[in-house]
Amino acid sequence: MKNFDVVVWGASGFTGRLVAQYLAETYGIDGELRWAVAGRSESKLQDVAASCGFGGVAILIADSHDEAAIRRIAEQTTVICSTVGPYALYGSPLVKICSELGVHYCDLTGEVQWMRDMIETYHATAEASGAKIVHTCGFDSVPSDLGVHFLQKAFQSEYECFADTVHYRMMRASGGASGGTIASMLNMLAEADKNPSLVDLLADDYSLNPPNSQRGPDMPGDDVFFFDETLRRWVSPFVMAAINTRVVRRSHALLGNPYGAIFRYQEGTDCGPGFKGYARGLAASLLGKFGMGLLGLRWARRMITPLLPKPGEGPDEKARNAGFFEVQLHGRRAADPSQRLTVQVTGDRDPGYGSTAKMIAEAAVCLAKDPLPEGGGILTPSVSLGDAYVDRLTQKAGLTFTVLG
Ligand SMILES: NC(=O)c1ccc[n+]([C@@H]2O[C@H](COP(=O)([O-])OP(=O)(O)OC[C@H]3O[C@@H](n4cnc5c(N)ncnc54)[C@H](OP(=O)(O)O)[C@@H]3O)[C@@H](O)[C@H]2O)c1
């Protein structure tokens, strides 16, 4: 038997310590869940553990580039839960080792180019070993991917078929960004500077799909401001759409395209109806375009970076506790407009950290403890964890999944 069910890798970082705190509060230190924390600095981990309420937990040490040391950690556990990012800089050796050893793995990456690389390099290895490698177990992309999973189950039970069109709308949220998230985004932009073909990859709606899998027709894109004729509301681009939509499409492909050849998935931010909705949406989309345009310029990034949160920093406890999110997913069938259903997904903390820490922690416990669908590979949250994960998120992690009708 392995020494641990779960190892939290990166527990000295901003998000990693929230994950460890959550595990300590929810499962105790020496309780039903056998868990440990890991990172590169023993003294830092000891300090963080003592001050954040998980003192006494086992501590394992490795640098993310030291394959032998990572292997020794991976051999001791059923699951590694990684919050060490930017993942493109620090994550590949761990995915390699987990894939080879058949150790389950979950993380918080939103770095599409790195996920593509992991799929191409390690999917077959993980499939053979049975390791479930699950990226995007945070705000991107759990509400999207599990939201579609939940919606389609409800749709199936209501209409005995699946929705062929699903629109995700970010309704309301309050939260902030950490230094680690900003570092990951800046690293992605720096990689795109060096390798212009990444721009095409990032723009590809199906960038995470298996080779030769079904494509299109998807519309409208993720970067447009438009009036949704069906819902009669204005919609502006949603900042996470370029990650979430790829994950949902990968899930669909891995499941064998059960929602049909014309399945369409789109994400946007709900701006409301009428002139007020138009003005709000226009302002948000112009601001977003301006911000992304600025970040695309190397000199502007150099000027802005010192003003942004540094690695290890992020929204304080008050902001996390006051935070929340609410998204809605609208499903329908093109052939019969009367067949439609809306579900809502909410979280009781800020999306990026308070709720995300609980989401990834429960993904790790789910991988360690729950009976799950067979099979390894580079999977998605819904394909690898499915209903057991929805249950955990609602029973333990403060998320709700509700059919609104
Ligand atoms: N998808 C989502 O919803 C979501 C939400 C939150 C975070 N994230 C992602 O999660 C990642 C972490 O974010 P964060 O804000 O928690 O970052 P952070 O505070 O900078 O923490 C990074 C962690 O990585 C560790 N680390 C760095 N280099 C290492 C190395 N060579 N070997 C071993 N450990 C190393 C750091 O250890 P030290 O303490 O020793 O420096 C620290 O524990 C980012 O990629 C971010 O984008 C995603």
The ligand as an SDF file (V2000), in Angstrom:
LIG
                    3D

 48 52  0  0  0  0  0  0  0  0999 V2000
   -7.1580   27.5290  -13.2700 N   0  0  0  0  0  0  0  0  0  0  0  0
   -7.4160   28.2430  -12.2210 C   0  0  0  0  0  0  0  0  0  0  0  0
   -8.5440   28.5110  -11.9660 O   0  0  0  0  0  0  0  0  0  0  0  0
   -6.2350   28.6610  -11.3680 C   0  0  0  0  0  0  0  0  0  0  0  0
   -6.4410   29.2610  -10.1390 C   0  0  0  0  0  0  0  0  0  0  0  0
   -5.3360   29.5200   -9.3340 C   0  0  0  0  0  0  0  0  0  0  0  0
   -4.0420   29.2430   -9.7730 C   0  0  0  0  0  0  0  0  0  0  0  0
   -3.8860   28.6980  -11.0040 N   0  0  0  0  0  0  0  0  0  0  0  0
   -2.5280   28.3400  -11.4800 C   0  0  0  0  0  0  0  0  0  0  0  0
   -1.8400   27.6620  -10.4580 O   0  0  0  0  0  0  0  0  0  0  0  0
   -0.4540   27.9480  -10.5390 C   0  0  0  0  0  0  0  0  0  0  0  0
    0.0380   28.4170   -9.1670 C   0  0  0  0  0  0  0  0  0  0  0  0
   -0.4950   29.6900   -8.8620 O   0  0  0  0  0  0  0  0  0  0  0  0
   -0.1060   30.3970   -7.4900 P   0  0  0  0  0  0  0  0  0  0  0  0
   -0.6730   31.7620   -7.5270 O   0  0  0  0  0  0  0  0  0  0  0  0
   -0.4390   29.4990   -6.3630 O   0  0  0  0  0  0  0  0  0  0  0  0
    1.5030   30.4710   -7.6900 O   0  0  0  0  0  0  0  0  0  0  0  0
    2.6510   30.7590   -6.6020 P   0  0  0  0  0  0  0  0  0  0  0  0
    2.1030   31.3920   -5.3920 O   0  0  0  0  0  0  0  0  0  0  0  0
    3.7270   31.4460   -7.3490 O   0  0  0  0  0  0  0  0  0  0  0  0
    3.1500   29.2770   -6.2010 O   0  0  0  0  0  0  0  0  0  0  0  0
    3.9700   28.5090   -7.0470 C   0  0  0  0  0  0  0  0  0  0  0  0
    4.4670   27.2930   -6.2990 C   0  0  0  0  0  0  0  0  0  0  0  0
    5.3670   26.6290   -7.1770 O   0  0  0  0  0  0  0  0  0  0  0  0
    6.5670   26.3340   -6.4480 C   0  0  0  0  0  0  0  0  0  0  0  0
    7.7240   26.2310   -7.3290 N   0  0  0  0  0  0  0  0  0  0  0  0
    8.1970   27.1630   -8.1880 C   0  0  0  0  0  0  0  0  0  0  0  0
    9.2970   26.6870   -8.8060 N   0  0  0  0  0  0  0  0  0  0  0  0
    9.4980   25.4390   -8.3180 C   0  0  0  0  0  0  0  0  0  0  0  0
   10.4800   24.4430   -8.5670 C   0  0  0  0  0  0  0  0  0  0  0  0
   11.4690   24.6400   -9.4400 N   0  0  0  0  0  0  0  0  0  0  0  0
   10.3830   23.2640   -7.9100 N   0  0  0  0  0  0  0  0  0  0  0  0
    9.3870   23.0450   -7.0240 C   0  0  0  0  0  0  0  0  0  0  0  0
    8.4300   23.9580   -6.7410 N   0  0  0  0  0  0  0  0  0  0  0  0
    8.5000   25.1450   -7.3820 C   0  0  0  0  0  0  0  0  0  0  0  0
    6.7090   27.4920   -5.4740 C   0  0  0  0  0  0  0  0  0  0  0  0
    7.6140   27.1100   -4.4520 O   0  0  0  0  0  0  0  0  0  0  0  0
    8.3290   28.2180   -3.5130 P   0  0  0  0  0  0  0  0  0  0  0  0
    7.2850   28.6350   -2.5260 O   0  0  0  0  0  0  0  0  0  0  0  0
    9.4490   27.4420   -2.8930 O   0  0  0  0  0  0  0  0  0  0  0  0
    8.7570   29.3500   -4.3920 O   0  0  0  0  0  0  0  0  0  0  0  0
    5.2540   27.5920   -5.0080 C   0  0  0  0  0  0  0  0  0  0  0  0
    4.9720   26.6030   -4.0570 O   0  0  0  0  0  0  0  0  0  0  0  0
   -0.3010   28.9830  -11.6520 C   0  0  0  0  0  0  0  0  0  0  0  0
    0.1100   28.3460  -12.8220 O   0  0  0  0  0  0  0  0  0  0  0  0
   -1.6900   29.5570  -11.8100 C   0  0  0  0  0  0  0  0  0  0  0  0
   -1.9390   30.0150  -13.1190 O   0  0  0  0  0  0  0  0  0  0  0  0
   -4.9330   28.4090  -11.7990 C   0  0  0  0  0  0  0  0  0  0  0  0
  1  2  1  0
  2  3  2  0
  2  4  1  0
  4  5  1  0
  4 48  2  0
  5  6  2  0
  6  7  1  0
  7  8  2  0
  8  9  1  0
  8 48  1  0
  9 10  1  0
  9 46  1  0
 10 11  1  0
 11 12  1  0
 11 44  1  0
 12 13  1  0
 13 14  1  0
 14 15  2  0
 14 16  1  0
 14 17  1  0
 17 18  1  0
 18 19  2  0
 18 20  1  0
 18 21  1  0
 21 22  1  0
 22 23  1  0
 23 24  1  0
 23 42  1  0
 24 25  1  0
 25 26  1  0
 25 36  1  0
 26 27  1  0
 26 35  1  0
 27 28  2  0
 28 29  1  0
 29 30  1  0
 29 35  2  0
 30 31  1  0
 30 32  2  0
 32 33  1  0
 33 34  2  0
 34 35  1  0
 36 37  1  0
 36 42  1  0
 37 38  1  0
 38 39  2  0
 38 40  1  0
 38 41  1  0
 42 43  1  0
 44 45  1  0
 44 46  1  0
 46 47  1  0
M  CHG  2   8   1  16  -1
M  END
$$$$
